[in-house]
Amino acid sequence: MYECITMYNDIERSLTRMLLEYFGQDSAPSFNCDRDSDMQVLFYQPELHNRELLQEPHDDSLYMTFAKATAPGLEILLSDGLFHKVELDRNEVLVMPGEILALMAGYRIKPLIHQVVRYSDQKSRFSLGYFTLPNIERGANISPWVSNNSNNHINIMDRVIHNQNQYLVADKSQPQEIKNLTISES
């Protein structure tokens, strides 16, 4: 898992540098995502459910999400207003922009809405998700690469902290003791 996280961190850094260049920024990234990002292994048992969707349509309100699954089910919303099945080759991973990336880009890049549909003939489905967030530094300021009416009034670090707290019970900017680990099945 450590090697996988390291690999995803390297990919995120490369993508961030390319985005900075694309948006005409000459500086190095003003944040890192190497400490407060999370890797999750999601386990589904589609045949045990009757509902059509295993996950409702949503966007990850993070920076970037890396996703790779063992079986079909992930669909993304495209500009035609329809959800489309994601098909990846063995050596490919899907990178989905989240709200923090959209804020950085002045919403020139939009968060990717996605859902997971149920295939009733699937006994199980594993998905590896790497959810990146800029490292939380209280009082730090992250300036957008593109500033406009959609983001000029938003403190991006405050949004990072708020969005991270939606997914986790603990505020990572404070030391925490982990007492229990619960694995949920969908």
N, C-alpha and C positions, 0 to 999 in steps of 0.2 A: 504494500500500500504506500509506503514511504517513497519508493521509486516512482510510482504512478503519480503521486502528488507532486513530486519534483518535476516530472515530465510536464504535467499540466501547468505548473507555475511557469516553466520555461516557455510554453506555448502562449500563455496569457501575456507574459512580458514581451514576446515578439509581436503579438497582435497589438498590444498597447503602443509599442514604438511605431508600428506601421500606421496606426490611427493618428498618433501625434504628427507624423510626417504628412499624412493625408490632409489633416486639418491645419497645416502650416505652422505647427509648433516646433520651434528649434531646440527646446529644452528636453531634458530627461523626464520621465514620468514623475509626478509630484507625490506619488503614493506607491506602496507595494501591496500585494495581495497574498503574501507568503505566510502570514500568521493567522489571519482571521477568516480564511476560507475553509470550507467543509467538504469532505468527501462522504458520500452516502451510498450504500448498496441498498437498493429498493427491491423488495421481493413481493411479487404478485402471484396469486393463485386464481387466475381468471375463471376457471371452470367452477369455482365455488360460489360465484356471484351471478346474480341475474341482471344487475344494472348494466346499462350500455356503456357508461364511462367509469373507468377506474379512477381517473382524476378529471375533475371538471376543467373547462377552459380557464387558463390563468397565464400570467407572465411572472417570471421570477423577478422580484423587485431588487435584485442584486446587481452586480457588475456584469459578469458573464457566467453562463452555465455551460458546462461541457457534459454531453450525454452520450451514452453508448448502452445499448440493450442487447439481450440475447435473443429476443423474439420481437416480431412486429407489435405495434400498439400505439407508438408515439405518432401524433399528427400535429402539424403546424398550420396556423392560419395565414394564408397568403393574401395578396392584394385583391384577388378576385372575390374575397369574402367567404371562401370555402376552406375547410380543413383538408389537408393533403397528407397522405401517409409518408413517413420518413423512411427512406431506404438507404442504408449505409453499407458500403463495402466493408469487408473484414478489417481493413487498416484505416478506416475513417471514423471520425468522431464529429458529432454535431456541436457547434458552438452557437449558443443562443444569447443575444444581447438582452440585458435586463434594464430596469429603470435607471440605475446609477450610470450605466453607459449612455443611455438616452439623455440624461441630464448633462453629462460631460459633452455630448455632441449637439447640444441645443435641440434635441429631438430630430436631428437629421438622420439618426439611426433610431428606430423605434423598438421598444421591447417586443420580443417574439411571443405571441400568444400560442399556447400549445395545450394539448390534452392527451390523455391516454385512454384508448378505446379497448373494450373487452373483446377478445376472440374466444368464444366459448369452448373451442377445441384445444386451447392451450392449457396444459396442466400447471405450468409455472413460467414466470418471466422475471428475469433479473435485469436491473438497470443500474449502471454505475453513473452517478451524478457528482460532478465537482462544481460546487457553488462558490464563486469567487466574490469577495468583498474587499475593498481597500482596508488595510489594517486600521483598526479603530484607535485614534489618538485624540482624546478629548481636547478641544481647543484648537485642533489642527484645521487648516483651511484647504480645501481642494477647489481650485479654480477650474471652471469649465473651459474646454478647448474652443467651443463656440458659445458665445454669450448672446442671448436674445430674450424676447419677452417670455419664452417658455421656461427659462431657468434663471434669469437675472435676480430674482428675489428669493432664491432657494439656497440655504446653506447645505451644501452637498454632504459634508461630514455629519451634520445632524441627521440628514436623511439616511445615510449609511447606518448610523447607530439605530435609528428608528426601524429601518427595514430589517436589520439583523435581529432585533428583538422580537420581530413577528415570528421568526422561525425557531428561535432558541429560547429556553427559559432563563438563561443566565446572560447577563451583560458582560461581554468578554473584556470590557475595559477595566473590570474589577476582578481581583483574584477569586477563584471559585474552587470549591471542593466537590468533586464528582462522587456521589454516593450510590446512585443506581443508574443502570443503563437499560432502557426499554427499547425493544425492537418491535415495531408495529408492522403488521402485515396488511396489505391492501388486496 
